[in-house]
Amino acid sequence: RPAHPSSHSSCAAFAMSAMPRVHQDERRKEQLPSRPRRADVGFAMEEVAKHASMEDGWIVVRGWVYDITNFIKHHPGWFHAGQTSTILAIQRNLGKDCTEEFTEIHSKNAWRQLDSYMIGFLETTPIAEMAKLTLKTGKDAAEAEKVQELDTTLCV
């Protein structure tokens, strides 16, 4: 018989089980990106730094810029007390380059999820040169995306 939802440990599990899963990787609809994935827009670090809140949160990982606002606002850590440190770590890294921390602690699944939040590249990285070349030649961002896919594969 299932535990009554009033017990603390089962409250979070009960709340999470009631939430609909709509994405193949276990994210809820509310956690999905609010804008299309892009690899052809450059951002200065100063611009990224302006997006350092729960209501508007960007991060940089390996030269790519990600808008993770929906993910952080609806992170499972808000429902599981054991994941509070995860929420704090994400908040601490909003508006910053968190490459080192992200690469040290995230699974292949997290890398796959992160990819969908991509909104562009950091202008001061080698990736920026590839993206500028891609745009200059009139091609789409396919080459820049191939570099990102290889980059992601190598670091997991």
N, C-alpha and C positions, 0 to 999 in steps of 0.2 A: 504494500500500500504506500503511495507517495506521501512524503512528509508534508505536514501542514505548512502553507506558505508563511505562517507567522514566525517560524523559526528563522534566525538570522542567516544561517548558511544556505537554507533552501530558498529564501526570499530572492536572492540574486538569480539563482538557477531558475526559479519560477518565472521571474520577470524576463529573463533571456529566452526561455522556452516559448513564451507568449509572443515574442517578437518575430515577425515574418522574415524569412530569409529569401532574398530575391536575386542574389548574385551567386554565381557558381563558386566563389571563393569564401562564402559565408558572411559577406558584408550585407548589411541591411540597406534598403533603398536610400535611407537618409544619409548613409555613410558614403555613397557614391559621389564622384566628382560632380560639381555643379556646372562645369564647362567642358567643352571638348578637349581632348588631349592634343597638345601642339608641341612640336620640336623646332619650330622655325621663328620663334620670337626671342629676342635678346633682352635681358634685364641687367641693370647695374645692381651691385650689392646694396647700394643706397636705397633703391626701390624695394628690394626684398625686405630690407630692415623695417620698412614702413608697415609691413604686414606681419606683425608680431603679437597678434591677439587671438583669442578664441573665436571672435567674430570674423576674423580675416587673417588666417594663418598660412604663411608660406615657409618653405624650407628649401635649402640647397643640399643636394647629395650628388657628389662626383661631377659637379659642374652643371647639373640640370636643376631647374627650378620647378617646384611642385606646390600647388595650392591644395593643402590638406584640411581646409576649413571644415568641410562636412565630416570628414573622418574624425577629427578631434572633437567636434561638437557632439558626436554620437558614438564615441569610443566605448567599448565594453567596460573600461575601467571605471566609468561612472556608475556601473551596476555591480561591479565586483570589488569589494574592499581590498582584496589582494593585489589589484592592479592600479591602486592609487599612485604608486611610485612611477608607473608608466605614464600616467596622465601628467604628473609633475615633470617628468623628463621631456615629454613632448612640448609642454608649455615653455620650458626653459630654452628649447631650441627653436621656437618660432621666430621667423625673421632672420635666421642665421644659417651658416653652413654647418651642417651636422653630419658631414660625411663620416668622420671617424666613429662617432657613437653609433650611427645607423649601421655601418658595415660590421661593427663588432657584435651587435646583438640581434640582428634580424635574420629570419629564415628566408628560404627561397620564395615561399608564399608571400611574405611581406614585400619582397622585391617585386613580385608580379603585381601585387596590389598597388604599390607605389607608382609603377609605370603609368597607370591610368590617370594619376593626378598631375602628370607633367603638363606644364604650361609654357615652357621655354627653356632657355639656357642662360647661364651666367656669362655676361659679355667678356669677362676677363680670363677665360679658360681656353684650352686648345679646342674644346668642343665648339666654342664660339667661332673659331676660324673655319671649322668644317661647315657649320651652319651658314656662315656668310658666303662661303664658296658655293654651297648648294643653292642659295638664293640668287647669287650673282649669275650662275649658269642658267637660271630659269627653270631648273628642275624643282620638283617638290622636295619635301624634307626627308625623303626616303633614305638618302645616304646618311644624314645626321641620325636618323632613327636606327639604322644598322649599327652605327658606332655605339649608340646608347645600349642596344640589345647586347652587343658583344661586351660592353663595359659591365653591364648587369650580370651577364653570365660568368664573367671572370671573377667577380667579387663574392659570389655565393658559394 
